[in-house]
Amino acid sequence: MPLSEKVARVVAEYPRRFALAALTLALVSVATIVFAVRFDSQVVNLLPGEFDSVQALKLFDEKFEQAHELTYAVWDQRGETDLDGFMDHLTDRLRAAPWAVRLMDRSPAEMPEGLPHLQLLSVSLLLNLPPKDFAAALALLNPERIRTRIARLRQDLAAGSPKAQMQLEFDPLGPVGAALAPLSGTFTLENSEPMASPDGALRIVSVVTREEDLSTPASRRLMAQVEAFNAETLATWAGPAPRLMVTGRAAYVAEMSAGMERDVVSTLFSSIALVALVFYIGFRRVLPLFSIVLTLLLACLAAVAAGGVFLRELNLITIGFCSILVGLGVDFGMLLFGTYQAERDRGLNHTPAIAAALRRLSGAVGFGALTTAAAFLCLLWSGSDGFAQLGVLIAIGISFAAAFMMTFFFAFAGKITRNLLHLSQIAAQNRAMIAGAKPNFQKFQDFA
């Protein structure tokens, strides 16, 4: 017995077993996606990783201290808020927040713990100096200049100079002062609040968080705590409240990942809607269309689960492959169902019609899926992790779609499609009989 007839007989005789198998596969895929697959939303991870510039960007994004910071912006839009009082209210709550380590809402020199932070900050500021100033700052580290500076500071200290004592404690070698030189213009009598806009309507607070994990789920958890904190802070403030805004790496990752998820879902369902419209226009059938949609969704779930197990991490942008898979996989369903319906119109029963459709199209569907998978697997050599993931997911998904369309699709359509087509054939035969009986009835009337 040919393989097509064996598959047709199994699909036709055991549709419930196929439905149970599909449900089991869907549940296993969902569990794998939830518990074993890690999703990433970093756009930088889509760039080719062999370039030094991309590696440096990733290193800066993941390892530098700023990755754990959030910046608060407090904006009095209408000029009705007591900003000084609100800033005290906000900073007191931030110091008590369990997710915050430390904050800076004013010049570090004005804060009790500010001087050590200034020394740490000077390293980043030193690296951002113009080349000429950077070379001058490095020249301060010449051993001879260090000996001369230390000797001079000791003489001034022996003479009772408090400035010499402060310099020995804060900047004994000299480069810290050179690094902080660009900030000296912000600490003036005209601008007594360097963490505020010139008109005083906008205040800035920098907060270092306790979250060490920089992954997407951790960033979203952190921002959920921050949003709850912001809502409670505004609710406990008496009087007109300002606008409270937060930015930083965690905020960017959380917002970007949520936006990507919405885009993926909307793209997938819009693709399904368009495919459904085209199928209905062509075949005027709803239940086979429902079977195709179920089959494609099952293929998407299985592909994401299998790709996640193989790759261990998936970028959310690459999950948009589902819309590509729907567009490619629906062709298999339309061809198979169209051939099946044509065989039924020729008078074949349900099982032989499935066997005929598989016999005529299984080779074309299989080789079509393999060539498409091979084409997308070429993205493995693109140098981009994101495109490589996309190629693997589509290759797996199109293979699943081809196999599922030749099995699960007919099992889902199964008895309902068979009965509907049988009823449509009976109705067509009845219409033909009625049309053929009308002339005879007219002749009988004329005879009478």
C-alpha positions in Angstrom: 0.0 0.0 0.0 1.4 3.4 -0.9 2.4 5.7 1.9 -0.1 8.3 0.9 -3.0 5.8 1.3 -1.6 4.7 4.7 -1.4 8.3 5.9 -4.9 9.0 4.5 -6.4 6.0 6.3 -4.8 6.8 9.6 -5.9 10.5 9.4 -9.4 9.6 8.4 -9.9 6.8 10.9 -8.3 8.4 14.0 -9.1 12.1 14.0 -9.5 12.2 17.7 -6.1 10.8 18.3 -4.6 13.4 16.1 -6.5 16.1 17.9 -5.2 14.8 21.3 -1.7 14.6 19.8 -2.0 18.2 18.6 -3.2 19.4 22.1 -0.3 17.6 23.8 2.2 19.1 21.4 0.8 22.6 21.9 1.0 22.2 25.7 4.5 20.9 25.6 5.6 23.7 23.3 4.0 26.4 25.5 5.7 24.9 28.6 9.0 24.8 26.8 8.7 28.4 25.7 7.8 29.6 29.2 10.3 27.7 31.2 13.2 26.8 28.9 13.5 29.7 26.4 15.1 33.0 27.1 13.9 36.0 25.2 16.1 39.0 24.4 14.9 42.5 23.2 18.3 44.2 22.6 18.5 45.6 19.1 22.3 45.7 19.4 22.3 41.8 19.5 20.9 41.9 15.9 24.1 43.5 14.7 27.1 41.4 13.3 29.1 40.4 16.3 32.5 40.2 14.6 33.0 43.9 14.4 35.0 45.6 17.2 32.6 48.5 17.3 29.6 46.1 18.0 31.6 44.3 20.7 32.5 47.5 22.4 28.9 48.7 22.3 27.7 45.4 23.8 30.4 45.7 26.5 29.4 49.2 27.4 25.8 48.3 27.4 26.2 45.3 29.8 29.2 46.0 32.0 29.4 49.7 32.7 27.9 51.2 35.9 25.4 53.3 34.0 23.5 50.2 33.0 22.2 49.9 36.6 21.1 53.6 36.8 17.7 55.2 36.4 17.3 58.9 35.8 14.2 60.6 37.3 12.9 63.8 35.7 10.4 65.8 37.8 8.7 68.4 35.6 6.3 71.1 36.9 4.4 71.7 33.7 2.0 74.4 35.0 4.1 76.0 37.7 1.7 75.0 40.4 3.8 72.5 42.4 6.0 73.1 45.3 9.0 71.5 43.7 11.4 71.9 46.7 8.9 70.1 48.9 8.1 67.4 46.3 11.8 66.8 45.8 12.3 66.2 49.5 9.3 63.9 49.4 10.6 62.0 46.4 14.2 61.6 47.6 13.1 60.5 51.1 11.1 57.7 49.5 13.8 56.8 47.1 16.3 56.4 49.9 13.9 54.0 51.6 13.0 52.1 48.4 14.2 48.4 48.5 15.3 48.5 44.8 17.5 51.6 45.2 21.1 51.6 46.4 21.9 55.3 46.3 20.8 58.5 44.6 22.1 61.9 43.5 19.8 64.9 43.4 22.3 67.7 43.9 26.0 68.3 43.4 28.1 65.4 44.9 30.2 68.0 46.8 27.1 69.0 48.7 26.2 65.4 49.7 27.8 63.7 52.8 28.7 60.6 50.8 29.5 62.6 47.6 33.3 62.9 47.6 33.9 59.1 47.1 31.3 59.1 44.3 33.1 62.1 42.7 36.3 60.1 42.7 34.6 57.2 41.0 32.8 59.6 38.5 36.2 61.2 37.6 37.3 58.1 35.8 34.5 58.3 33.2 34.9 62.1 33.0 38.6 61.7 32.4 38.0 59.3 29.5 35.6 61.8 27.9 38.0 64.8 28.0 39.1 66.3 24.7 42.4 64.8 23.4 44.5 67.9 24.4 43.0 68.0 28.0 43.3 64.2 28.3 47.0 64.3 27.4 47.5 67.1 29.9 45.8 65.1 32.6 48.0 62.0 31.9 51.1 64.2 32.1 50.2 64.9 35.8 51.0 61.2 36.5 54.6 61.7 35.5 56.7 60.4 38.5 58.7 63.6 38.7 55.6 65.8 38.7 54.0 63.6 41.3 57.0 64.0 43.6 57.0 67.7 43.1 53.2 67.9 43.8 53.4 65.8 46.9 56.3 67.8 48.3 54.5 71.1 47.7 51.3 69.8 49.4 53.3 68.7 52.4 54.9 72.1 52.7 51.4 73.8 52.5 50.0 71.3 55.0 52.9 72.0 57.4 52.0 75.7 57.0 48.4 75.0 58.1 46.7 75.2 54.7 43.2 73.5 54.8 43.2 73.4 51.0 46.3 71.3 51.0 44.8 68.8 53.4 41.6 68.5 51.3 43.7 68.0 48.1 45.8 65.3 49.8 42.6 63.5 50.8 40.6 64.0 47.7 43.0 64.4 44.8 46.7 63.7 45.8 47.9 63.1 42.2 45.9 65.8 40.4 43.9 64.0 37.6 40.6 64.0 39.5 40.6 67.8 39.4 41.4 67.8 35.7 38.6 65.4 35.1 36.1 67.5 37.0 37.2 70.8 35.4 34.4 70.7 32.7 31.8 70.6 35.5 33.2 73.7 37.3 30.9 75.9 35.2 27.8 74.3 36.6 28.5 75.3 40.2 28.1 79.0 40.0 26.1 81.6 41.9 23.7 81.9 39.0 23.1 78.2 38.9 22.9 77.1 42.5 21.1 73.9 41.5 23.1 72.0 38.8 20.6 69.2 38.7 17.8 71.5 37.6 16.9 73.4 34.4 17.7 77.2 34.3 14.1 78.1 35.0 13.8 75.6 37.9 10.8 73.8 36.4 12.7 70.5 35.7 14.7 68.6 38.3 16.9 65.6 37.8 17.6 62.7 40.2 20.0 59.8 39.4 19.3 56.5 41.1 21.5 53.4 41.2 19.4 50.2 41.4 20.1 47.0 43.2 19.2 44.9 40.1 22.3 43.1 38.9 20.6 41.1 36.2 20.4 43.0 32.9 18.1 40.6 31.1 14.7 41.5 29.7 12.6 39.8 32.4 14.7 41.4 35.2 14.3 44.8 33.6 10.5 44.4 33.3 10.3 43.3 36.9 12.4 46.3 38.0 10.2 48.7 36.0 7.1 47.2 37.5 8.4 48.1 41.0 9.4 51.5 39.8 6.0 52.2 38.3 4.3 51.1 41.5 6.6 53.3 43.5 5.9 56.3 41.3 2.1 55.8 41.6 2.4 55.6 45.4 4.7 58.6 45.5 2.2 60.8 43.6 -0.7 59.4 45.6 0.9 60.3 49.0 1.8 63.8 47.9 -0.6 66.5 49.1 -1.2 69.3 46.6 -0.6 69.7 42.8 1.7 67.0 41.6 4.4 67.4 38.9 4.9 65.0 36.0 7.2 62.1 37.0 9.3 60.5 34.2 11.9 57.8 34.3 14.5 56.7 31.8 17.6 54.5 31.7 18.6 51.1 30.3 16.1 49.1 32.3 13.3 51.4 31.2 14.4 51.2 27.6 14.6 47.4 27.6 11.2 47.0 29.4 9.4 49.4 27.0 11.1 48.0 23.9 10.3 44.4 24.8 6.7 45.2 25.5 6.4 47.1 22.2 8.0 44.2 20.3 5.6 41.7 21.9 2.6 43.9 20.8 4.1 44.2 17.3 4.7 40.5 17.0 1.1 39.6 18.1 -0.5 42.3 15.9 1.6 41.2 12.9 0.7 37.6 13.4 -3.0 38.1 13.8 -3.2 40.6 10.9 -1.4 38.0 8.7 -3.9 35.3 9.8 -6.8 37.7 9.1 -5.6 38.5 5.6 -4.9 34.8 4.8 -8.4 33.9 6.1 -10.0 36.5 3.9 -8.2 35.2 0.8 -9.0 31.6 1.6 -12.7 32.4 2.1 -12.9 34.4 -1.1 -11.4 31.4 -3.0 -13.2 28.5 -1.4 -16.2 29.9 0.5 -15.5 27.6 3.4 -15.1 28.5 7.1 -14.4 25.2 8.8 -11.4 24.2 6.6 -10.1 27.7 7.1 -10.4 27.2 10.8 -8.4 24.0 10.4 -5.6 25.7 8.5 -5.3 28.4 11.1 -5.1 25.8 13.9 -2.4 23.9 12.0 -0.4 27.1 11.4 -0.6 28.2 15.0 0.5 24.7 16.1 3.5 24.9 13.7 4.4 28.3 15.1 4.4 27.1 18.7 6.4 24.0 17.9 8.9 26.0 15.8 9.5 28.5 18.6 9.9 25.8 21.2 12.3 23.7 19.0 14.2 26.8 18.0 14.5 28.0 21.6 15.8 24.6 22.8 18.4 24.6 19.9 19.5 28.2 20.3 18.8 28.7 24.0 18.0 32.4 23.5 15.7 34.1 21.0 15.5 37.8 20.1 11.9 39.1 20.2 12.4 40.7 16.8 13.0 37.3 15.2 9.7 36.0 16.6 8.1 38.0 13.9 9.0 35.0 11.7 5.5 33.7 12.6 3.9 36.1 10.0 6.3 34.9 7.4 5.5 31.3 8.3 1.8 32.0 8.0 2.2 33.4 4.6 4.3 30.5 3.4 2.5 27.7 5.2 -1.0 28.7 4.0 0.0 27.9 0.4 0.4 24.3 1.4 -3.1 24.2 3.0 -4.8 25.9 0.0 -3.2 23.5 -2.5 -4.0 20.4 -0.5 -7.6 21.5 0.2 -8.2 22.5 -3.4 -6.9 19.2 -4.6 -9.0 17.3 -2.0 -12.1 19.2 -3.0 -11.5 18.6 -6.7 -11.2 14.8 -6.0 -14.4 14.9 -4.0 -16.2 16.6 -6.9 -15.0 13.8 -9.1 -16.9 11.4 -6.8 -14.2 10.0 -4.5 -15.0 9.4 -0.9 -13.3 11.1 2.0 -10.3 8.8 2.5 -9.5 8.2 -1.2 -9.7 12.0 -1.8 -7.1 12.6 1.0 -4.9 9.9 -0.5 -5.2 11.4 -4.0 -4.3 14.9 -2.7 -1.3 13.6 -0.8 -0.2 11.4 -3.8 -0.3 14.4 -6.1 1.1 17.1 -3.9 3.2 15.5 -1.1 6.3 15.7 -3.2 5.8 19.3 -4.2 4.9 20.4 -0.6 7.9 18.5 0.9 10.5 19.7 -1.6 9.0 23.2 -1.5 9.5 23.2 2.3 13.0 21.9 2.0 14.1 24.5 -0.5 12.6 27.3 1.5 14.3 26.0 4.7 17.6 25.7 2.9 17.4 29.2 1.6 16.7 30.7 5.1 19.4 28.6 6.7 21.9 30.5 4.6 21.3 33.3 7.1 23.5 31.3 9.6 26.5 32.8 7.8 25.2 36.4 7.9 27.3 37.2 11.0 24.2 38.5 12.8 22.8 36.5 15.7 19.3 37.9 15.0 19.2 36.9 11.3 20.7 33.5 12.1 17.9 32.9 14.6 15.4 34.0 12.0 16.8 31.6 9.5 16.7 28.7 11.9 13.2 29.5 13.1 11.7 29.7 9.6 13.5 26.5 8.5 12.1 24.6 11.4 8.7 26.2 11.1 8.2 25.7 7.4 9.2 22.0 7.8 6.6 21.6 10.6 4.0 23.5 8.5 4.5 21.1 5.6 4.3 18.0 7.8 1.3 19.2 9.8 -0.6 20.3 6.7 -0.4 16.8 5.3 -1.6 15.2 8.6 -3.1 17.4 11.3 -5.0 19.6 8.8 -7.0 16.7 7.4 -7.6 15.4 10.9 -8.9 18.8 12.0 -11.0 19.2 8.9 -11.9 15.5 9.0 -15.5 14.5 9.6 -17.0 18.0 9.4 -15.5 18.7 6.0 -16.5 15.3 4.8 -20.1 15.7 5.8 -20.3 19.2 4.5 -19.0 18.2 1.1 -21.3 15.1 1.1 -24.3 17.4 1.8 -23.2 19.8 -0.9 -23.0 16.9 -3.4 -26.5 15.7 -2.4 -27.9 19.2 -2.8 -26.3 19.5 -6.3 -27.8 16.2 -7.3 -31.2 17.3 -6.1 -31.0 20.5 -8.0 -30.1 18.6 -11.1 -33.0 16.2 -10.6 -35.4 19.1 -10.1 -34.1 20.9 -13.2 -34.5 17.7 -15.2 -38.0 17.0 -13.9 -39.4 20.4 -14.9 -39.6 19.7 -18.7 -41.3 16.4 -18.1 -43.8 18.0 -15.7 -44.5 20.7 -18.4 -45.1 17.9 -21.0 -47.5 16.1 -18.6 -49.5 19.3 -18.1 -49.7 19.9 -21.9 -50.9 16.3 -22.4 -53.5 16.6 -19.7 
